[in-house]
Amino acid sequence: MRLHTVRRSALPRALPRLLGSLLLVAAAAVSSACAAPEASAAGATAVAWTPRPLGQVVPAPASVRPGGDPYVLTPATRIRAAGYSGEARKIGEYLAGVLRPSTGYALPVTGSDGADGIRLRLDPRAGTLGAEGYTLTSGRGSVTITAKRPAGLFHGVQTLRQLLPAQIERDSRQQGPWRVAGGTITDTPRYAYRGAMLDVSRHFFSVDEVKRYIDQVAQYKINTFHIHLSDDQGWRIAVDSWPKLATYGGSTEVGGGPGGYYTKAQYQEIVRYAGSRYLEVVPEIDMPGHTNAALASYAELNCDGVAPPLYTGTKVGFSSLCAGKDVTYDFIDDVVREVAALTPGRYFHIGGDEAHSTSHEDYVAIMTRAQAVVGKYGKTVMGWHQLTGADPVRGAVAQYWGYDKTSAADRQQVVDAAKNGTRLVLSPADRVYLDMKYTDETELGLKWAGLVEVQRSYDWDPGTYLEGAPESSVLGVEAPIWSETLTDSDDIDVMAFPRLPGAAELAWSPASTHDWETYKVRLAGLGERFTAQGIDYYRSPQVPWPASETGGEQRGQATFLAFSMAFARSSRIGAHLS
């Protein structure tokens, strides 16, 4: 594991594991999330966690009515999938898999009804909850999550996880008690599209790394996983009709590494896994630009018939498919057909950005025919917002990635398209591009769109962001993470967290809940949860993290550092704290 130590304001992920009980002692001394230790009958001490208030979760729920006794998870707890619905049972087994390692409890999943335990109920009559809403009611003896559809039940389970103490996320036995505050949450999403995008083209990520990110984003009620499968630096999906795309075009990455690609079976495993977390996969094959990996693989795709060399740099805008060749459209048809057949979701993303080497006439020709191909294979067209400079088909979705410096003319082009029926997914680069640096001192990332600290990432309203665009045109919000500087899951962690939960909240929660001063407190409450999950996140000074989470760099540092340095000297691991 590579440790990130350059001005990242985060403890190495290995450190909490090495310090073990020391951190629990320090956390008990300084963290506002912990109550004072209580003496047990045997005279030993245990950390008594006070229940997390019902409203102190991310994304903020639509409605919260606190009150009544808390629910306590015990060794006798059962997870009841009422009616033994197959989907409810799967969600129950998923929840049990999260809770068993840390509690040590058996937590059997049963179809038998009862008034006790964790009750998962699918109720087709719960019409006001829609496809993804849920209610969660907690009290003495039981927690009941009710939803109309399985996705809502799954989202309710994510809220339940956050209501339990952060140590519930650890993969080893922890000491309780495991309490859930009493009351009722009723929750439905603001937007239908709540996305996260992972660029696997600039640097390749393994199936397991992709699954890890899917698990992370699903916790915050993200429901769409956009995977950027092709670019100048690498082609990442096997296509039977054009095999060299993967075997040759996928053989490198930024910096000249070995690259890689997904076989069809591996890609289907990613799609299946995302589906098990109620995420719809959106594949992206970028065109007409960002195509050097394809052009290098097949000379005939180039206008001059000469294949360029593979590319391992980070410049953009130099490559283009050839609008005047029939083979270009054969290529587009074959690729869309094969990838669409592997992807059950509604959308197919055809890119369309930064086509600086393509004339406007050629751009319109290629994008017009590509849109027709997407429709031919039963998918809805998505593209970056430059698609609005062509002729978006009816029902197309334009993904806006502009930022403060985007020209008024470009913005107006998108607004006009929205007024004419094009739907918008908002991904402003200087707000929710998760690869933008937090500060000038941030080790990883880029800053062409500016520096994006946590408050800036959160403090905007998707409903009013594009002045003049009908609010009804906004389908949702997506947080992309590009990988020019990111090579593994550790890198993703520190750039996505803690900004990703904020983007998820903008997409899920009512506009009336969006307030930085209250959000930053709720976000701070996730810090110990990130650590418990092994996420080496950025400890932004804008967020009042518990002192146990700041590594001696913010409030409470004296107490924490005294414990840590004493242990370090005795264990000869002082280098970790230097």
N, C-alpha and C positions, 0 to 999 in steps of 0.2 A: 504494500500500500504506500503510495506517495503521499508525504505529509506536506500540506500547504502552509508555509510559515511566513510568507512575505506580506506583512502589513494586512493580514486578513482579519484580524480581530476575532479569531476563532481558535479554540483549543484543538490540537490534533485529535482526531477521532479515537485514536488508540488510548489517549490519556485517561478518559473517564473509565475505561475498562481496567487499566493498570492500577488506578487509584482506588477503584471499587468502593469499599466501605468508607474511605476517607471522604469521598465526594458526598456520600449520603449524610455524613456527620456535618460537613460544611454547609450543605444545602439546608439541613435542619436548623442550623444556626442563623442563616441569613436570608433564606428565601421566604417571600411573602406567601408562597403557595403552600407552605407547610405549617402545621400547627405545632405546638410544643410537644415534646415527647411525653408519653404517658407510661407510667409504671405498670407492668403486667403483674398478674398474681404471683408469678415466680420471681418477681423483682427485676426482670429484664426490661429494657426499654424498647419501644417501637414507635415509629413515626406514624402519627394519626393524621391522615390526610383529610382536610375539610372538603366537602363536596364542591366541585366547581359550579358556580351559579349557572343556571340554565341558559342565560343569555350570553355567557362568556365563551362563545364558540365562533369559529370561522368556517364558512361564511355565516354572517349574522342571520338568525332565523327571522321569518316574516312576523311571527307572533309568539310571545312567551308569556305564560301565566305561572309564575313560581308560587310554591306553597305546599304545605304538607310535609310529612316525614320523608326522609330520603330512603332510597332503595339500597340494600346492601347485598352485594354478590357474596355468596357463601359456598362452601364445599358441596352443599346440597342443591345448588342451583341447576335447573334444567333450562335448555333453550327449546321453547315450544313453537314449532312451525305449524300453526293452526291449520287443520284440515289436511295436513301432510302434503301440501302443494309441493310439486317438484322444485319449482323456483324458490319457494320459501325455505325449503329444506337446504338447497344449495347455499343460500344466503346464511342460514343458520350454521352450516358447517364452516363457512368462511369466517363467521364471527367467532365460533369456537376455536378455530385455528389461530386467531389473533389472541384470544384471552387465555388459552390453556398454558402456554409456556410461562407466563409471568405469574399467574395465580397458582398454578399447580393443581387446579381443580379439574375434575373429569368433564364437566359440562356436557352431558349427553344431549344430543339433538333428537327430539321426539315429536311425533305427530299427534300425541295425545294432548287434549286440551286441559286447561287447569287455570286456577286463579293465581298461581305463583310463578316465579322465575322470569325469564326474558321471553316475552311472547311476540312472535312475528306473525302478523295477520294481513293477508291479502283480502281486500273487500271491494269487489267490483262496484258496489253501490256508493263508494266514497268519491262521488263525482267531482266535488269541489277541489280535490287534491290533484286532479289531472294525472298525466302520465308519470310525473316525477315527484310529486308532493308526498308528504307523510305527516302523521301526527306521532308524537312520542309522549307518553304519559308515564310518569314515575311516581311511585309511592311505596309505602310499607308493603313489602312482599312481592312486588312485581314491577317490571318495566314493560310497557306494551307499545310496540311500533305497528302502526296501521298504515297501509297504502293501497291505492287502487291497482297499481301495477308494480311488478318486481323492482324496476329501477327506483321507485320511490322508497320501497322497503330497504334497498341497499343504501340509499342516501341517508335514511334514518339511522341505519347501523353506524354510518360514519359519525353522525352526531353523537350517538351513544358512546363511541370510542373516546371522543373528546371530553365527554362529561365524566369519564372515569379518570383517576389519577394518571399522570404521565407515565409512571412506571409500568402501567399496563402494556406499554408498547415494547418493553424489553423482551429479549428472547431467552431469559433465564428466570428462575424462581425469585419473586420479590415478596416483600412483606406488605400486607394490606394495612388497614381495611380498604375494601373497594366499594366506595359509596357513590351514589348518583343522586343529585339534588332532586327534591320533590317538585312536581308541577307538570305543566303541559306545554309542549311546543307544537305549533301548527306551521308548516313550512312548505312553500312552493317557490319555484324559480321565477326570476324576472325575465330571463331570456332563454329561448329554446336551445341556442347554440352556445356552449361553454367549452372552449377548446384549449388544448396545449399542443404545440408543435415541436417535434424533435428533428433536427437536421442530422441525418446519418450519412450525408454525402461528403461534406468537408472532412469529417473524421467518421470512421465506421464504428458503430456500437453493436456489440453482440446481442443475441436474442435475450440473454439474461439481463443485460444492462437495460435494454428496452423495456422488459417486463418490470424491472425495478422502478423505472420512471412511471410506467403505467400505474403501478400500485401507489406511488406517491401522489400523483395528480388525482386519482380516483377518490382519495380521502377528502378532497375539497369540492366534491360534487361536480368536477369536470366531466363532461359526457362525450367529448369528441377528441380523438387522438389523430392529429395530422402528422404524417410521416413524410419527410422530404427525401424522396428516393433517388433523385438524379440531379447532377450538377456538373460543372466543369471538372471538378476534382474526382468524381467517382460515380459510377452507376451501381446501384445496390440491390437490384431485383432481377432474378433470372427470367429471361424471356426466351422461350423455346425457338421462336421463329428468327431471333437475332441473338444467338448464344454468346457472341463475343462482347456484347454490351456488358455482361457481368464478368466473364472470365478475363477479359482484357480491360474494358472500361472500368471495372471495379477493382483493379489490381493495385491501386495506389490511393493516396489521400493527401491532404495538406501536409507539407513537410517531407513527403516522400515515403511515408510508412507503407505497410503492406496492404492497407485497405481491406476489402472483403465485400461479400454480398450475401443476400439471403436466397437460399433455394426457395422454390415455390412452397415446399413443405414448411420451411422455417417461417416464411412470411405468413402462411396460414396459421401457424402456431401463435404468432404475434396477434393476428386478427382474432383468433379464438380466445386468447388470454384477455385481450382488451374487452371482448364481448362479455366475458365472465365478470368483469368489473363495470359493466354497463357503459362502456365507451364505444362509440362508433368510429371506425378507422376511415380516415380520408387519405388516400394515396396521392402523392404529388409527383408528376413527371413534368419537369419544367421545360418550356419551349416558348418561342423559337431560340431564345438565348439560354445561357447556362447549360450548354449542350456539348461542351468540348469532349467529355468522356465518350459520348456517342459518336461524335465526328471522328475521334481518334480510332474508334473501333471499326468503323466502316467508311472507307474512302468515298464510296458512292454517295454518301449523304452530304458531301461537300460540293459546292458549286463548281469548283475546279477539279474535282475528282482526286484530290490529294489529301490524305489523312494528316492532320496535325499531330504533334507529339502529345503524349499524356501531360496533364498539367497538375502541378502540386503547389501553386501559389495561391494568392487570395484576391487577385484583381477580378473585376467583374466587367461584363459588357462587351467582351471581345469575340464571342462565339455566336454563330447563328445557323439554324437550319436553312436549307436552300428552297425558297418559295417556288422557283421555276421548275423543279424536278418532280416528276410523278412518284419517284421512289420515296420522297419525303412523306407523302401522304399514305403510301403503303406502310411505311415505318410507323407513322402515328396510329394508323388503324390497327396494326398488329399489336403494338405495345398496349394501347388502350384496351383492346379486346382481351388480351391475356391477363392484364392486371385487374381489370374490372371483374373478370370471371372469378378471381380469387378474393374479391372484396364485396361482402354483402351490403355494405353501407350505401347511402343515397348519393354521396358526392364523389366527384373525381376532379382533382385539382390539376389544372394545366399550366400553372405558373404565369408566364407572360410579363415578368418584370425585367427591368434593366436590359432590354433588347437594343442596346445602343448601336450594334452593328447590323441591325435590320432596318431597312427603309420602312417608312410608315405604310406604304403601299403593300410591301411584302408582309409586314406584321399583320395587317388587316386580313390579307389573303390566308395566311397560315392559321391565325386564330379563328377565323370564320369556319374554315374546314375542320379544324380540331374540335370546335364546339359541336359541329354536326356529328362527328364521330362519337363523342361522349354521349350525345343523345341517342345515337344509333344503338349503343350498348346499354341503354337503360339507366344512365346516371345523370345527375344534375351537375352542370358545369360550375366549378369554382375557379377563380383565378385571382392573382394579385390585382390591385386596383387599376393598373395600366390597361387591363382588359376593357375598361370603360372608354378607352381611346379607339377601340375597334367598334364592334357592334354586338354588345352582349345579347345572347338569345334570351327569350322570355324565361323567367325563373332563375337566371344565372345569379351567382353570388360573387360579389367583388370583395376581396379582402384588403382593407385599407391599411397600409403600413407607413403612411406619411407622418410627418412630424412638424414641429414648429416652423422649420425652414422650408417646408414644402410650399411651392408657389401657389398664389391665389388661383391661378388658372387651372392648375392640376386639381386643387380641391374642388373648384367649381365643376370641373368635368365629372367628378365622382358624385357631387350633389345632384347634378342634372340627371345622371343615370339613375340615381336613387328615386328621383321624382318620377322617372319613367318606368319604375317597377323593378329595377335591379336591387336585390337585397344586399345588405352590407354586414360583413364581420369586421369588427374594429380591432386592429393590432398596431396602434400608433407606436412607432419605433422608439420614441423618447419617453414612453410610458411603460409598455409591456414587452419590449424586446429584452428577454432575460439575459442576453449575452452582452448588453451594454454595461460598462463599468459603473460601479457605484460611485467611486471617487477617482481622482487622478492616481491615488496610491493603490487601487485595486490591481491585483496581480494578473488576473485573467480578463478576457473580454476586449471589446472594442469601444470606441467613443465617437464614431462619426455622427451619431444622432444626439450626442451630448452625454452628460453624466446623469445617471438615473438612480438616485437614492430611493429608499423605501417609501418615503412620503410622496415624492413625485410620482412614483409608479402607481400609487393608490389614489391620489387626490385629483380625480377627474370623473366626469359623468358621461358614460357612453350615450345616453339619451340626447345630450345636447352638444356632444363633442364636435361634430361636423355641422357648423352653422348652415342652416338652410335645408339640410337633409331631413325628410320626415322621420320623426321618431319611430314610426311604425316600420320604416325600412331597415332598422337595425335588428338583424337576426341574432347577434350576440357578440361576444368578445373572445379573442384567442391570444394566448401568450406564447409566442415562438421563442425557441432558443436555438441560435445558430452556432455552429461548432468549429469555426475557424481556429479558435484558441482552446477548444475543449476536447480532451482526449479520452476521458473515462467518467465513471459515475461520480467520483469525488469532485471533478470539475463541474459537473451538472449541479450537484448539491449546492455548492457555494454560490453559484450564480442564480439558481432558481429559488433558493430559500434565503430570505423570507419573502421575496416578491411574489412568487406564484400564488400563495393563498390570497393576497390582495386582489390579483386579477380575477381569481375565482369568485371572490366576494362581489366584485363589480358586476359579474355576470349573473350571479345567483340572487343576491339580496335586494330587497326593495330600495329604491333610491333614498327613501326617508331614513334609512339606517346608515348611510354613508357619511361618516364623520371621522376625520383623522384622530382627533383627541380620544375618542372612545375606542376606535379600531386599534390604535397602537397598544392599548392596554390588553385587549383581547389577543393581539398578535404576540405580545410578550409572554402571555400564558402558554403559548405553543413552544417556547424555547426549550423547556425541559423535555417536551415530547419529541422535538427534533433530535435532541441528544440521545434520548432513549432508543430512537430508531436508527441511530448511527449516521445521522445527517450532519455533516460538518458545515453548518450554515454561517452566513455572514452576520456578525453581531453588530448591527447598525447602531451607532450612538443615538439615532433618532427614536429608538424603541427602548422602553424601560424594562429591559430583561431582568429576570430574577438574578440576584448577585451570584448565585451558584452557576449561572450560565455565562458570565462575562469573563471568566478566566482571570480574575484579579485585575481587570482593566477598567471596570466601571464601579458603580456603587457596591459597597460591601467588599472591596478588594482586599482590605487589610486582613479581615478574618480569614478569607479564603486563601490568600497567599501565605499567611503564617502556617496554616495546616499543610498546604501543598509543598512549601519549601522544606519544612521539617521532614515530611515523608520522602521528598526527593533526595535530600542529603543521605538519609539512612538507606535508601534503595538505589542510590547512585544513578538516578535518572534525571538529574538536574538539567540536563541538556534540553529536555522537553519544555522546560519553563523559561528558557533563556530568551 
